[in-house]
Amino acid sequence: MPSPSVWHSLKPSGPNSSQLRQMLERRLRGEPLQYILGTTPFGPLSLLSRPPILIPRPETEDWTLRLANTISPKSSRPLSVLDLCTGSGCIPLLLCHLWPPGSTLAFGVDISEQAIELATDNAARCNIPTRSGADALRNVFVPVLGDLRDTNLLKELEAPFDVVTANPPYVPMQEYVRLPPSVKDYEDPRALLGDMPESPTQNAGLSFYHIIARFLAQKDLLRDGAIVALEVGDRQAGDVEKILHCSAGLRNTEIWTDPWGKQRVVLAHA
Ligand SMILES: C[S@@+](CC[C@H](N)C(=O)[O-])C[C@H]1O[C@@H](n2cnc3c(N)ncnc32)[C@H](O)[C@@H]1O
């Protein structure tokens, strides 16, 4: 049996009691645990979480895992992936991690510089290179700072894409004002609020789906047979299907329900 001093040296290093007290105080003030701990599990990954970037949610984790199992890319025919509103980079990083090496080149676009920094740090943490052409035998994730509304954005990406994913901001204004302080006081409103004044469907949280549909309608953006997967909020799936039909010309759609019984993803096949 080892001596007590050996037990002491075997103890994993963790926060000391004063750090623990500070963490507890932050939690009691309502700060999300993931920001206090600095990490969030997402499938088999452990991703960095820093305010104000949206903490990846279990619903998003669930459909990303399902999407990863639905598509089987091969290194002999690599797939191009575009993740709009990438935040922490959770969606493309999980796909890059799960799919075979050399089968995936993913781009992730976000308007927030802090999000792009976090996505880049997360790629390093997951050992996924962030430069296109880095190594043909590895999956690559390229974070791109950009605004979905910018008509020049496509020039910075390598279209056409086989898979487009997005978890855009979709909370309607009247719901946003009622969100708990642990969300509203810590997470970027740009990551949550789905209403923009110029949108044709004001107050329904659908502004970003109109922007995404216009983006998808651009010539040569989607490869034939491409898959588009858009996360949606409560009771938005039907409207999002219509927006994709009318503004992106994507008529072949289906809805995925999450394990909590909510319609969570609109999937479209080009
Ligand atoms: C709901 S969060 C999703 C983050 C991440 N994909 C996830 O699932 O956890 C939406 C993200 O959209 C970004 N965003 C908001 N407006 C944008 C715009 N006009 N262009 C690009 N990204 C935008 C926000 O900065 C935020 O990171």
The ligand as an ORCA input file, in Angstrom:
! r2SCAN-3c Opt
* xyz 0 1
  C     -27.552     29.885    -32.396
  S     -25.823     30.344    -32.558
  C     -25.204     28.796    -33.153
  C     -23.778     28.497    -32.775
  C     -23.354     27.043    -33.052
  N     -23.544     26.685    -34.435
  C     -24.125     26.082    -32.164
  O     -24.961     25.334    -32.682
  O     -23.884     26.074    -30.947
  C     -25.902     31.401    -33.974
  C     -24.573     32.010    -34.440
  O     -24.873     32.860    -35.584
  C     -23.956     33.933    -35.612
  N     -24.527     35.002    -36.465
  C     -25.477     35.920    -36.145
  N     -25.724     36.730    -37.181
  C     -24.919     36.319    -38.208
  C     -24.716     36.763    -39.547
  N     -25.406     37.798    -40.054
  N     -23.811     36.114    -40.315
  C     -23.097     35.057    -39.805
  N     -23.248     34.599    -38.550
  C     -24.147     35.212    -37.759
  C     -23.817     34.301    -34.138
  O     -22.633     35.036    -33.915
  C     -23.844     32.919    -33.459
  O     -22.542     32.442    -33.227
*
